[in-house]
Amino acid sequence: MKRREFVKHLGVAAPYCQWLAYRLLAVQGSLLLTPLLGEAWGAPAAGLVPVTELKHWSTPDYTRISITLDQEVRFEHHKLPNRLYLDLSGTHLNPGVKDLTIGDGLLKSVRIAQFQASTVRVVLDLDSIKEYKVFTFSEPYRIIIDVKGERRQEISASKGEVIETAKPEPPPAEKPKPQQKFRPGRIRRIVVDPGHGGHDPGAVSPSGTREKDIVLQIGLNLAQKIREELGIDAVMTRSTDVFIELQERTAIANKVGADLFVSIHANASLNRGANGIETYYLNLAKTEKAAQLAAKENGTTLEKVSMLQAVLFDLMANYKLNDSAHLADEVQKALHKKAQTGYPAVKNLGVKQGPFYVLVGATMPSILVETAFLSNDRDEQKLKDPQYQDLTADGILAGIKGYISSLK
Ligand SMILES: [Zn+2]
């Protein structure tokens, strides 16, 4: 490909300086410029923010592109008939970050290059899209582009294929038949998401009990009960002690075509007297407390939460808010009732709303359950008790069952 054509191919009009073209070509690997390469790239100018990763997920409803940077940058995005491009100001492309070939019916590919000395350009080559949204996540700072279209039919054949970190567990060899057969109706697959994991312990009690361990146990119990008692497929976002990014958790749920998404957490408060059960669904926080909890679960600051709230309104246009609220209601009610059978004094803190990253982008009814407070001594004792963990799984299960039954 000639240089001029190539520059056009990469984006819109570009300055045709020889030096820049060499750099573009070097990035694309279209020319062997090894001796020039070292000079052309050199060291990035001081103060430029490195672009460290470019990833994508294809789901039945949309494709998500994630660009990771070392810190927040200014960027702009523009849509042309066949492509969408973003210019990231004050940035430097790490050499390891490569173009992506996608070909999923929405996007052909994503190309990334050092477009100008201090600007990295990302170009999405579009196949057929209906709409797109650009927003950011923090810590690490990521620019997310969700591209939507209508291709559920075409993709459904590959529904079983899951992102490496979250292989659906094989169904149990022998499915015990529930005594009274439960009819799952149109709910065929539920994603169970134990919060945190790996280097992220979540909340830690004064005596060292970690949220990630408790919620994994509850999540494993719940998934097993969903399979055995409801006869519905359950997919865990994690079934071991590994870290999964928040954005990836909903992407997994979308990718496996889940009908419900349940994220399991344990609460913490500076007020050590605070205790009880509460269930959230995604919405703007109605109270300062909800915003604070979202900041904690998002691993971010209160200030970032208010920034997320600003874009959330727009993002939520297609979300199943009413269904999520309904699911939250059923689960909160049933979980509290079940917990009372073991601990009569357990508090019902009700259904609440908050801007949780882990729920952003889910295309199915999705909730976040705060099972109890690790910061409260009595609640902590309960959470550590395997019987209470089982009771909690039973309670969430009963809520899911109630939700499904109410759909009929
Ligand atoms: Zn948590």
Residues whose N, C-alpha, C, O or C-beta is under 5 A from the ligand:
A	BS01	ZN	G195 G202 H265 A266 E297
